[in-house]
Amino acid sequence: MQDVVPLFDLLAILAVLTSAGTAVRIAYLLIRRRPAQAGKTGKRWAIGAIVYLCVSLIVSAARPQRSIGVGDRWCFDDWCLSVDRVGRQPSGAEAVYVLNLQAYNAARRPQRALYPWMFLRDAADRHFAPDGRAWIADVEASIPPHESHRFDVAFHVPADARQLAFVTNHGSGTPCALLPSLLIIGQGRCLFRKYDSIRLE
């Protein structure tokens, strides 16, 4: 499963560059004492920004929620992740799930995934964070071209949790961060509680 649409990433970059250029132009016009022209430029930018955000939300709402199975690769451009094994150990009112993850680099240069986040989600839409923070260094580790890196991540989950799924991404360090969810078209599915995931059971 590929999570990144190159066209949408390109549009986000163009939107940021256009906004930066517009800000510079408005500052220039104000310095040259042309407030009316600066106001018109700002209004045009605001209209374009509103249209862009509306398109982003519509695409995110319409894009279907996807899921894959254990052992399948979930790719974010050239950086991929898979859940290769799932271990479950009952522990009183909880169960400890240990996921054996494999990060793979499909690119021709070293790759790493900065500012990652992950959680388990059950049928009731409850979210369970991983134990500790040691897994962050494993995800952010640089991987040589066409090589992989294995590591384990543990989750404590209530014993009554059903239909668990693994959800992850990177770039913000926080699940469903508002700015990337709105800026990158199609990445705001979490705003509508529509998470791509790996099915664990």
Z-matrix of the N, CA and C atoms (Angstrom, degrees):
N
C 1 1.455
C 2 1.530 1 108.54
N 3 1.322 2 116.53 1 128.35
C 4 1.459 3 121.88 2 179.60
C 5 1.529 4 108.79 3 -102.50
N 6 1.329 5 116.56 4 123.06
C 7 1.462 6 121.29 5 -176.15
C 8 1.516 7 112.66 6 -91.86
N 9 1.332 8 117.50 7 -17.67
C 10 1.459 9 121.48 8 -174.21
C 11 1.521 10 110.46 9 -103.73
N 12 1.343 11 116.43 10 129.34
C 13 1.462 12 122.24 11 172.84
C 14 1.527 13 107.01 12 -105.07
N 15 1.345 14 119.19 13 109.36
C 16 1.466 15 121.24 14 -174.33
C 17 1.525 16 113.70 15 -53.05
N 18 1.344 17 117.63 16 -37.51
C 19 1.460 18 120.13 17 -178.91
C 20 1.523 19 110.84 18 -62.86
N 21 1.324 20 116.83 19 -41.69
C 22 1.461 21 120.36 20 -179.56
C 23 1.525 22 110.96 21 -66.97
N 24 1.329 23 117.27 22 -38.30
C 25 1.463 24 120.24 23 175.95
C 26 1.530 25 110.79 24 -62.71
N 27 1.329 26 116.32 25 -41.31
C 28 1.468 27 120.66 26 179.46
C 29 1.528 28 110.81 27 -64.02
N 30 1.340 29 116.45 28 -41.56
C 31 1.464 30 120.00 29 178.72
C 32 1.527 31 111.18 30 -63.12
N 33 1.335 32 116.59 31 -38.68
C 34 1.467 33 119.97 32 178.19
C 35 1.528 34 110.74 33 -63.54
N 36 1.327 35 117.14 34 -42.33
C 37 1.464 36 120.88 35 178.40
C 38 1.529 37 110.30 36 -63.22
N 39 1.341 38 116.68 37 -43.42
C 40 1.463 39 120.40 38 178.81
C 41 1.527 40 111.08 39 -63.35
N 42 1.344 41 116.27 40 -38.00
C 43 1.470 42 119.80 41 179.44
C 44 1.523 43 110.90 42 -64.25
N 45 1.333 44 116.63 43 -41.96
C 46 1.463 45 120.37 44 179.04
C 47 1.529 46 110.61 45 -65.42
N 48 1.333 47 116.94 46 -44.86
C 49 1.469 48 120.28 47 -179.78
C 50 1.521 49 111.38 48 -64.69
N 51 1.329 50 116.33 49 -40.04
C 52 1.466 51 120.13 50 178.18
C 53 1.522 52 111.08 51 -63.75
N 54 1.337 53 116.25 52 -41.76
C 55 1.465 54 120.10 53 178.83
C 56 1.524 55 111.13 54 -63.46
N 57 1.339 56 116.15 55 -42.06
C 58 1.466 57 119.78 56 178.81
C 59 1.529 58 110.56 57 -63.83
N 60 1.323 59 116.30 58 -43.83
C 61 1.463 60 119.88 59 178.50
C 62 1.518 61 112.09 60 -63.44
N 63 1.332 62 116.29 61 -38.67
C 64 1.469 63 120.32 62 178.27
C 65 1.521 64 111.05 63 -64.81
N 66 1.330 65 116.39 64 -41.06
C 67 1.470 66 120.04 65 179.23
C 68 1.530 67 110.86 66 -62.36
N 69 1.325 68 116.27 67 -40.76
C 70 1.473 69 120.17 68 178.40
C 71 1.524 70 110.39 69 -64.47
N 72 1.336 71 116.42 70 -42.10
C 73 1.473 72 119.68 71 -179.59
C 74 1.527 73 110.85 72 -65.30
N 75 1.316 74 117.61 73 -42.12
C 76 1.469 75 120.08 74 179.33
C 77 1.523 76 110.39 75 -62.49
N 78 1.335 77 116.25 76 -42.57
C 79 1.471 78 119.82 77 177.91
C 80 1.532 79 110.48 78 -60.98
N 81 1.320 80 116.39 79 -41.99
C 82 1.469 81 120.68 80 179.33
C 83 1.522 82 111.06 81 -62.26
N 84 1.332 83 116.44 82 -44.90
C 85 1.461 84 120.32 83 -179.09
C 86 1.526 85 111.62 84 -64.42
N 87 1.317 86 116.13 85 -37.49
C 88 1.459 87 119.28 86 178.55
C 89 1.523 88 110.93 87 -68.07
N 90 1.324 89 116.12 88 -39.70
C 91 1.472 90 119.54 89 177.47
C 92 1.527 91 110.37 90 -62.64
N 93 1.344 92 115.79 91 -37.85
C 94 1.473 93 120.15 92 178.76
C 95 1.528 94 112.39 93 -82.20
N 96 1.334 95 116.05 94 7.86
C 97 1.463 96 122.57 95 177.20
C 98 1.525 97 112.09 96 60.09
N 99 1.307 98 114.60 97 50.64
C 100 1.465 99 121.35 98 174.56
C 101 1.531 100 108.78 99 -122.24
N 102 1.321 101 118.31 100 65.74
C 103 1.469 102 121.14 101 -175.10
C 104 1.524 103 113.63 102 -62.80
N 105 1.339 104 117.75 103 -35.22
C 106 1.461 105 119.65 104 -179.39
C 107 1.527 106 111.14 105 -63.72
N 108 1.328 107 115.96 106 -45.30
C 109 1.462 108 120.36 107 179.55
C 110 1.525 109 110.58 108 -67.45
N 111 1.339 110 117.03 109 -37.10
C 112 1.463 111 120.40 110 176.78
C 113 1.522 112 110.44 111 -63.78
N 114 1.342 113 116.54 112 -39.50
C 115 1.462 114 120.18 113 178.54
C 116 1.518 115 112.05 114 -63.98
N 117 1.332 116 117.39 115 -41.54
C 118 1.463 117 120.98 116 178.24
C 119 1.524 118 110.77 117 -63.29
N 120 1.352 119 115.76 118 -41.96
C 121 1.470 120 119.36 119 178.45
C 122 1.521 121 110.54 120 -62.45
N 123 1.330 122 117.03 121 -42.75
C 124 1.455 123 121.24 122 178.70
C 125 1.517 124 112.17 123 -63.32
N 126 1.326 125 117.52 124 -39.69
C 127 1.470 126 121.02 125 179.15
C 128 1.522 127 110.93 126 -65.47
N 129 1.339 128 116.43 127 -42.47
C 130 1.472 129 119.32 128 178.42
C 131 1.535 130 110.20 129 -61.93
N 132 1.337 131 116.03 130 -42.15
C 133 1.466 132 119.03 131 178.07
C 134 1.518 133 110.50 132 -62.64
N 135 1.328 134 118.18 133 -43.18
C 136 1.470 135 121.46 134 -178.82
C 137 1.524 136 111.25 135 -61.94
N 138 1.322 137 116.98 136 -41.55
C 139 1.471 138 120.35 137 178.56
C 140 1.520 139 110.16 138 -63.96
N 141 1.336 140 116.20 139 -44.47
C 142 1.468 141 119.42 140 178.38
C 143 1.514 142 111.94 141 -62.83
N 144 1.342 143 116.43 142 -40.04
C 145 1.468 144 120.07 143 179.78
C 146 1.520 145 111.16 144 -65.02
N 147 1.331 146 117.31 145 -41.32
C 148 1.476 147 120.71 146 179.17
C 149 1.526 148 110.65 147 -63.62
N 150 1.340 149 116.08 148 -43.37
C 151 1.474 150 119.68 149 178.43
C 152 1.523 151 110.35 150 -61.70
N 153 1.341 152 116.65 151 -44.30
C 154 1.463 153 120.87 152 -179.46
C 155 1.524 154 110.83 153 -60.86
N 156 1.344 155 117.20 154 -46.57
C 157 1.459 156 120.65 155 -178.93
C 158 1.526 157 111.38 156 -65.21
N 159 1.322 158 117.44 157 -36.94
C 160 1.470 159 120.31 158 177.43
C 161 1.522 160 110.80 159 -64.23
N 162 1.328 161 116.41 160 -43.20
C 163 1.467 162 120.19 161 177.66
C 164 1.523 163 110.03 162 -61.74
N 165 1.336 164 116.46 163 -43.77
C 166 1.465 165 120.55 164 179.78
C 167 1.522 166 111.35 165 -59.43
N 168 1.323 167 117.33 166 -44.50
C 169 1.468 168 120.84 167 -179.46
C 170 1.526 169 111.49 168 -67.63
N 171 1.325 170 116.66 169 -40.06
C 172 1.470 171 120.00 170 -179.43
C 173 1.527 172 110.72 171 -64.72
N 174 1.343 173 116.42 172 -44.50
C 175 1.466 174 119.89 173 179.10
C 176 1.524 175 110.49 174 -63.30
N 177 1.335 176 116.72 175 -42.24
C 178 1.469 177 120.66 176 -179.92
C 179 1.524 178 111.20 177 -63.68
N 180 1.337 179 116.89 178 -40.35
C 181 1.459 180 120.41 179 -179.86
C 182 1.521 181 111.80 180 -68.94
N 183 1.355 182 116.56 181 -34.61
C 184 1.462 183 120.28 182 -176.76
C 185 1.524 184 112.73 183 -84.63
N 186 1.331 185 117.32 184 -23.80
C 187 1.464 186 120.31 185 -176.54
C 188 1.528 187 109.68 186 -69.13
N 189 1.309 188 118.62 187 128.03
C 190 1.472 189 120.26 188 -175.43
C 191 1.522 190 113.17 189 -69.91
N 192 1.319 191 114.89 190 152.34
C 193 1.464 192 120.77 191 173.54
C 194 1.526 193 108.08 192 -75.69
N 195 1.327 194 116.36 193 132.75
C 196 1.460 195 120.68 194 -176.31
C 197 1.518 196 110.45 195 -119.13
N 198 1.318 197 115.83 196 153.10
C 199 1.462 198 119.93 197 175.48
C 200 1.523 199 109.15 198 -147.29
N 201 1.327 200 115.49 199 152.24
C 202 1.461 201 121.74 200 177.88
C 203 1.519 202 108.42 201 -130.69
N 204 1.313 203 116.65 202 172.41
C 205 1.449 204 120.76 203 -176.23
C 206 1.520 205 113.64 204 -97.63
N 207 1.303 206 114.92 205 171.52
C 208 1.464 207 121.94 206 176.19
C 209 1.528 208 109.17 207 -59.82
N 210 1.328 209 115.96 208 134.43
C 211 1.463 210 120.98 209 -179.94
C 212 1.506 211 114.03 210 96.46
N 213 1.346 212 117.76 211 -17.04
C 214 1.466 213 120.94 212 178.85
C 215 1.522 214 110.58 213 -88.35
N 216 1.329 215 116.29 214 147.82
C 217 1.459 216 120.84 215 -178.48
C 218 1.528 217 111.67 216 -85.52
N 219 1.319 218 113.62 217 136.53
C 220 1.455 219 122.58 218 174.95
C 221 1.517 220 105.82 219 -112.10
N 222 1.326 221 117.44 220 112.81
C 223 1.457 222 121.28 221 -170.96
C 224 1.527 223 112.51 222 -107.71
N 225 1.315 224 114.69 223 138.48
C 226 1.457 225 123.88 224 173.98
C 227 1.524 226 105.52 225 -116.75
N 228 1.334 227 115.28 226 85.88
C 229 1.457 228 122.59 227 -169.91
C 230 1.536 229 107.75 228 66.07
N 231 1.351 230 118.61 229 -117.28
C 232 1.469 231 119.92 230 -177.17
C 233 1.522 232 113.35 231 -96.45
N 234 1.320 233 117.64 232 -4.61
C 235 1.461 234 121.97 233 178.44
C 236 1.519 235 108.10 234 -99.01
N 237 1.334 236 115.71 235 122.19
C 238 1.463 237 120.68 236 -175.31
C 239 1.528 238 111.09 237 -121.60
N 240 1.327 239 115.17 238 154.39
C 241 1.454 240 121.59 239 178.95
C 242 1.515 241 108.92 240 -138.14
N 243 1.333 242 115.91 241 141.42
C 244 1.462 243 120.31 242 175.62
C 245 1.515 244 109.40 243 -137.67
N 246 1.327 245 115.55 244 151.89
C 247 1.460 246 121.87 245 171.29
C 248 1.521 247 105.77 246 -96.93
N 249 1.319 248 117.44 247 109.92
C 250 1.461 249 120.50 248 -175.51
C 251 1.525 250 113.31 249 -88.70
N 252 1.336 251 116.27 250 -32.58
C 253 1.462 252 119.98 251 178.96
C 254 1.525 253 109.52 252 -146.10
N 255 1.333 254 115.01 253 149.08
C 256 1.460 255 121.05 254 178.36
C 257 1.518 256 108.54 255 -126.34
N 258 1.323 257 116.41 256 121.24
C 259 1.456 258 120.99 257 176.00
C 260 1.517 259 109.98 258 -110.10
N 261 1.358 260 116.29 259 140.58
C 262 1.468 261 120.55 260 179.75
C 263 1.516 262 109.44 261 -130.50
N 264 1.333 263 116.20 262 126.45
C 265 1.464 264 121.81 263 -179.66
C 266 1.525 265 109.05 264 -126.90
N 267 1.355 266 119.22 265 112.72
C 268 1.471 267 120.34 266 177.67
C 269 1.519 268 110.90 267 -60.82
N 270 1.345 269 115.46 268 143.78
C 271 1.461 270 121.00 269 179.89
C 272 1.529 271 108.64 270 -148.34
N 273 1.329 272 116.47 271 79.27
C 274 1.460 273 121.32 272 -179.13
C 275 1.507 274 111.66 273 65.54
N 276 1.337 275 116.42 274 -123.75
C 277 1.462 276 120.90 275 -179.46
C 278 1.527 277 111.90 276 -80.76
N 279 1.334 278 116.04 277 1.74
C 280 1.460 279 120.40 278 -179.48
C 281 1.526 280 110.40 279 -125.39
N 282 1.309 281 114.09 280 171.70
C 283 1.461 282 121.61 281 170.72
C 284 1.523 283 107.09 282 -132.82
N 285 1.313 284 116.50 283 140.56
C 286 1.464 285 121.23 284 178.41
C 287 1.530 286 107.94 285 -100.30
N 288 1.315 287 115.47 286 118.04
C 289 1.464 288 121.04 287 176.31
C 290 1.530 289 107.86 288 -100.96
N 291 1.316 290 115.75 289 127.05
C 292 1.465 291 121.38 290 176.13
C 293 1.520 292 107.77 291 -114.38
N 294 1.331 293 115.75 292 116.96
C 295 1.460 294 121.10 293 -179.35
C 296 1.522 295 108.98 294 -101.02
N 297 1.326 296 115.84 295 127.29
C 298 1.457 297 120.95 296 172.29
C 299 1.522 298 107.34 297 -90.89
N 300 1.334 299 116.33 298 110.53
C 301 1.458 300 122.17 299 -175.35
C 302 1.520 301 110.84 300 -103.87
N 303 1.308 302 114.81 301 148.43
C 304 1.460 303 120.93 302 174.98
C 305 1.522 304 109.21 303 -126.87
N 306 1.332 305 116.22 304 117.16
C 307 1.463 306 121.69 305 174.23
C 308 1.528 307 108.00 306 -93.55
N 309 1.332 308 116.83 307 133.28
C 310 1.464 309 121.84 308 -175.74
C 311 1.520 310 110.34 309 -128.65
N 312 1.324 311 116.58 310 139.31
C 313 1.453 312 123.25 311 178.34
C 314 1.529 313 109.61 312 -105.47
N 315 1.335 314 116.25 313 111.46
C 316 1.460 315 121.09 314 -179.77
C 317 1.522 316 112.51 315 -93.15
N 318 1.327 317 117.37 316 3.51
C 319 1.467 318 121.33 317 -176.60
C 320 1.524 319 111.73 318 -91.08
N 321 1.330 320 115.64 319 176.43
C 322 1.465 321 121.95 320 178.29
C 323 1.523 322 112.02 321 -96.24
N 324 1.295 323 116.96 322 6.54
C 325 1.467 324 122.35 323 177.60
C 326 1.529 325 108.38 324 -138.31
N 327 1.318 326 118.20 325 162.19
C 328 1.465 327 119.63 326 -179.99
C 329 1.527 328 112.06 327 -57.89
N 330 1.313 329 115.40 328 144.45
C 331 1.460 330 121.67 329 -179.06
C 332 1.520 331 110.08 330 -130.36
N 333 1.329 332 116.09 331 151.22
C 334 1.453 333 121.83 332 173.12
C 335 1.522 334 108.48 333 -150.72
N 336 1.316 335 116.63 334 157.03
C 337 1.461 336 122.01 335 -179.05
C 338 1.524 337 108.33 336 -114.52
N 339 1.331 338 116.94 337 104.97
C 340 1.456 339 121.61 338 -176.24
C 341 1.527 340 111.75 339 -87.50
N 342 1.313 341 116.14 340 151.56
C 343 1.459 342 124.38 341 177.79
C 344 1.533 343 112.55 342 52.32
N 345 1.331 344 117.10 343 57.35
C 346 1.463 345 120.01 344 -177.14
C 347 1.530 346 111.93 345 -80.85
N 348 1.309 347 114.92 346 163.22
C 349 1.458 348 122.15 347 169.61
C 350 1.520 349 108.35 348 -147.77
N 351 1.327 350 116.31 349 155.64
C 352 1.466 351 121.31 350 178.82
C 353 1.513 352 109.32 351 -159.74
N 354 1.316 353 115.49 352 156.83
C 355 1.460 354 121.43 353 173.74
C 356 1.520 355 109.16 354 -161.82
N 357 1.339 356 115.87 355 164.53
C 358 1.452 357 121.51 356 170.30
C 359 1.525 358 108.09 357 -99.85
N 360 1.306 359 115.08 358 144.81
C 361 1.469 360 121.59 359 -179.16
C 362 1.515 361 108.26 360 -127.01
N 363 1.340 362 117.14 361 137.47
C 364 1.465 363 119.35 362 178.51
C 365 1.527 364 110.87 363 -107.87
N 366 1.329 365 116.36 364 -178.20
C 367 1.465 366 121.16 365 -175.57
C 368 1.523 367 112.18 366 -62.80
N 369 1.335 368 117.43 367 -25.21
C 370 1.465 369 121.79 368 179.31
C 371 1.527 370 111.93 369 -88.39
N 372 1.340 371 117.22 370 9.20
C 373 1.458 372 124.02 371 -179.05
C 374 1.523 373 112.37 372 62.71
N 375 1.325 374 116.79 373 31.52
C 376 1.457 375 120.38 374 169.97
C 377 1.521 376 108.55 375 -85.67
N 378 1.319 377 116.56 376 142.71
C 379 1.456 378 122.09 377 -176.78
C 380 1.525 379 109.90 378 -113.30
N 381 1.344 380 115.52 379 136.78
C 382 1.467 381 121.56 380 -176.82
C 383 1.528 382 109.00 381 -126.16
N 384 1.329 383 115.20 382 117.79
C 385 1.465 384 121.22 383 -176.89
C 386 1.523 385 110.74 384 -77.44
N 387 1.327 386 117.86 385 155.30
C 388 1.475 387 121.03 386 177.48
C 389 1.527 388 110.91 387 -70.73
N 390 1.320 389 114.47 388 156.97
C 391 1.463 390 120.03 389 177.91
C 392 1.531 391 110.08 390 -72.12
N 393 1.339 392 115.91 391 133.75
C 394 1.454 393 120.35 392 174.49
C 395 1.521 394 113.62 393 63.14
N 396 1.352 395 114.96 394 -162.94
C 397 1.461 396 121.61 395 -178.19
C 398 1.534 397 112.63 396 -132.97
N 399 1.326 398 116.92 397 7.92
C 400 1.467 399 119.87 398 -178.50
C 401 1.520 400 111.82 399 -63.60
N 402 1.334 401 116.89 400 -29.08
C 403 1.461 402 121.21 401 -177.69
C 404 1.535 403 112.12 402 -64.87
N 405 1.343 404 117.05 403 -24.03
C 406 1.466 405 119.68 404 -178.43
C 407 1.527 406 111.10 405 -61.48
N 408 1.338 407 116.26 406 -43.18
C 409 1.470 408 119.90 407 178.76
C 410 1.523 409 110.88 408 -62.70
N 411 1.331 410 117.52 409 -35.38
C 412 1.471 411 120.59 410 178.57
C 413 1.521 412 111.07 411 -66.44
N 414 1.331 413 117.19 412 -41.35
C 415 1.464 414 120.36 413 -179.78
C 416 1.525 415 110.48 414 -69.77
N 417 1.337 416 116.57 415 -39.14
C 418 1.461 417 120.10 416 -176.31
C 419 1.527 418 113.60 417 -81.84
N 420 1.335 419 117.24 418 -4.16
C 421 1.463 420 120.21 419 -179.75
C 422 1.527 421 110.85 420 -62.99
N 423 1.326 422 116.28 421 138.52
C 424 1.466 423 121.25 422 178.16
C 425 1.531 424 109.71 423 -71.74
N 426 1.329 425 116.20 424 133.23
C 427 1.466 426 121.99 425 -178.60
C 428 1.530 427 108.51 426 -115.44
N 429 1.329 428 118.38 427 127.25
C 430 1.466 429 120.76 428 177.56
C 431 1.529 430 111.55 429 -62.84
N 432 1.331 431 117.14 430 162.34
C 433 1.469 432 120.78 431 -179.44
C 434 1.526 433 112.96 432 -55.03
N 435 1.319 434 115.98 433 132.96
C 436 1.459 435 124.34 434 174.69
C 437 1.538 436 112.49 435 58.30
N 438 1.314 437 116.54 436 29.23
C 439 1.458 438 120.92 437 173.88
C 440 1.521 439 109.68 438 -121.65
N 441 1.332 440 116.57 439 171.72
C 442 1.454 441 120.49 440 -176.22
C 443 1.524 442 110.72 441 -134.22
N 444 1.306 443 114.60 442 166.66
C 445 1.462 444 121.96 443 -179.44
C 446 1.527 445 107.67 444 -138.80
N 447 1.324 446 116.73 445 125.48
C 448 1.466 447 121.59 446 -179.36
C 449 1.528 448 110.57 447 -104.12
N 450 1.332 449 115.23 448 145.82
C 451 1.464 450 120.85 449 176.27
C 452 1.531 451 108.58 450 -162.42
N 453 1.323 452 115.25 451 162.78
C 454 1.466 453 121.80 452 -179.23
C 455 1.519 454 110.68 453 -109.39
N 456 1.328 455 115.74 454 145.61
C 457 1.460 456 122.35 455 174.35
C 458 1.523 457 107.83 456 -132.70
N 459 1.334 458 116.93 457 131.65
C 460 1.467 459 121.55 458 -178.23
C 461 1.531 460 110.51 459 -106.78
N 462 1.328 461 114.85 460 146.74
C 463 1.459 462 122.25 461 177.98
C 464 1.531 463 108.71 462 -134.00
N 465 1.320 464 117.66 463 134.70
C 466 1.451 465 122.21 464 171.61
C 467 1.526 466 108.26 465 -95.81
N 468 1.332 467 115.29 466 122.14
C 469 1.460 468 121.33 467 -172.27
C 470 1.534 469 108.89 468 -129.21
N 471 1.332 470 119.48 469 139.19
C 472 1.462 471 120.57 470 175.66
C 473 1.527 472 111.28 471 -56.19
N 474 1.326 473 116.08 472 145.38
C 475 1.467 474 120.27 473 -176.07
C 476 1.519 475 112.65 474 -63.33
N 477 1.338 476 117.25 475 -21.76
C 478 1.465 477 119.46 476 -178.14
C 479 1.528 478 113.36 477 -89.50
N 480 1.330 479 117.67 478 3.25
C 481 1.468 480 120.57 479 179.60
C 482 1.524 481 110.32 480 -68.17
N 483 1.306 482 116.75 481 135.39
C 484 1.460 483 122.37 482 -178.53
C 485 1.524 484 110.90 483 -128.95
N 486 1.327 485 115.52 484 154.75
C 487 1.467 486 123.35 485 176.82
C 488 1.533 487 110.74 486 53.61
N 489 1.324 488 115.09 487 54.71
C 490 1.457 489 119.82 488 -178.83
C 491 1.527 490 111.87 489 -70.53
N 492 1.318 491 114.71 490 143.72
C 493 1.462 492 121.69 491 177.08
C 494 1.519 493 108.76 492 -137.72
N 495 1.318 494 115.74 493 148.64
C 496 1.466 495 122.89 494 -178.58
C 497 1.521 496 108.90 495 -100.01
N 498 1.338 497 116.15 496 125.84
C 499 1.461 498 122.23 497 -178.23
C 500 1.528 499 108.56 498 -121.28
N 501 1.323 500 117.10 499 135.93
C 502 1.464 501 120.04 500 -179.33
C 503 1.522 502 110.81 501 -154.33
N 504 1.309 503 114.64 502 164.46
C 505 1.464 504 123.14 503 171.19
C 506 1.521 505 106.67 504 -173.62
N 507 1.299 506 117.40 505 -175.72
C 508 1.458 507 120.38 506 178.29
C 509 1.522 508 109.31 507 -153.15
N 510 1.325 509 114.88 508 169.14
C 511 1.453 510 120.18 509 178.37
C 512 1.511 511 113.76 510 113.73
N 513 1.330 512 117.12 511 -23.93
C 514 1.461 513 119.86 512 -178.88
C 515 1.518 514 112.57 513 -121.56
N 516 1.324 515 117.15 514 -23.12
C 517 1.454 516 120.97 515 -177.33
C 518 1.509 517 113.81 516 77.81
N 519 1.329 518 117.43 517 -6.65
C 520 1.463 519 123.25 518 -178.50
C 521 1.514 520 109.93 519 -134.18
N 522 1.321 521 118.65 520 130.05
C 523 1.470 522 120.19 521 177.99
C 524 1.525 523 111.39 522 -57.98
N 525 1.298 524 115.67 523 132.72
C 526 1.463 525 122.60 524 174.42
C 527 1.528 526 112.33 525 58.18
N 528 1.315 527 117.97 526 41.15
C 529 1.460 528 120.57 527 175.76
C 530 1.533 529 109.30 528 -60.14
N 531 1.326 530 116.66 529 135.53
C 532 1.461 531 121.19 530 -169.18
C 533 1.522 532 113.09 531 -63.27
N 534 1.335 533 117.90 532 -45.98
C 535 1.465 534 119.93 533 -174.12
C 536 1.523 535 113.13 534 -62.04
N 537 1.361 536 119.93 535 -54.38
C 538 1.470 537 117.43 536 178.35
C 539 1.525 538 112.82 537 -65.26
N 540 1.336 539 117.26 538 -30.66
C 541 1.467 540 120.02 539 179.45
C 542 1.523 541 111.31 540 -63.15
N 543 1.325 542 116.94 541 -35.62
C 544 1.456 543 121.18 542 179.95
C 545 1.524 544 112.30 543 -88.21
N 546 1.328 545 116.69 544 -36.49
C 547 1.462 546 120.21 545 -173.18
C 548 1.522 547 112.87 546 -73.78
N 549 1.341 548 116.91 547 -40.04
C 550 1.466 549 120.17 548 -178.66
C 551 1.519 550 108.23 549 -93.48
N 552 1.303 551 116.88 550 114.25
C 553 1.460 552 122.05 551 -176.29
C 554 1.534 553 110.16 552 -59.46
N 555 1.328 554 115.72 553 129.33
C 556 1.452 555 121.17 554 178.58
C 557 1.508 556 114.57 555 91.92
N 558 1.360 557 117.60 556 -10.03
C 559 1.459 558 120.50 557 -177.90
C 560 1.530 559 112.52 558 -91.03
N 561 1.328 560 117.63 559 0.59
C 562 1.461 561 120.45 560 -178.15
C 563 1.512 562 114.37 561 -95.06
N 564 1.342 563 116.84 562 21.29
C 565 1.471 564 118.28 563 -179.58
C 566 1.524 565 111.74 564 -60.60
N 567 1.336 566 116.22 565 -30.71
C 568 1.464 567 118.98 566 -179.12
C 569 1.525 568 111.17 567 -65.52
N 570 1.335 569 117.99 568 -24.43
C 571 1.457 570 120.34 569 176.34
C 572 1.522 571 111.28 570 -64.29
N 573 1.327 572 115.65 571 -22.02
C 574 1.461 573 121.92 572 178.83
C 575 1.527 574 111.13 573 -107.75
N 576 1.362 575 115.99 574 17.55
C 577 1.473 576 122.62 575 -179.97
C 578 1.516 577 111.53 576 60.25
N 579 1.330 578 116.67 577 33.32
C 580 1.461 579 122.26 578 178.65
C 581 1.526 580 107.59 579 -115.12
N 582 1.328 581 115.73 580 97.32
C 583 1.463 582 121.34 581 -175.49
C 584 1.527 583 111.03 582 -105.89
N 585 1.328 584 117.11 583 129.10
C 586 1.458 585 119.50 584 166.62
C 587 1.535 586 106.94 585 -68.09
N 588 1.336 587 116.79 586 148.35
C 589 1.466 588 118.10 587 -174.25
C 590 1.516 589 111.84 588 -160.70
N 591 1.337 590 114.36 589 170.81
C 592 1.462 591 122.74 590 170.98
C 593 1.521 592 107.37 591 -108.51
N 594 1.297 593 117.39 592 122.38
C 595 1.475 594 121.61 593 -179.65
C 596 1.515 595 109.68 594 -71.02
N 597 1.323 596 116.95 595 128.93
C 598 1.467 597 121.16 596 177.92
C 599 1.518 598 112.34 597 -100.78
N 600 1.326 599 116.89 598 -23.88
C 601 1.485 600 120.10 599 -179.75
C 602 1.523 601 109.02 600 -157.55
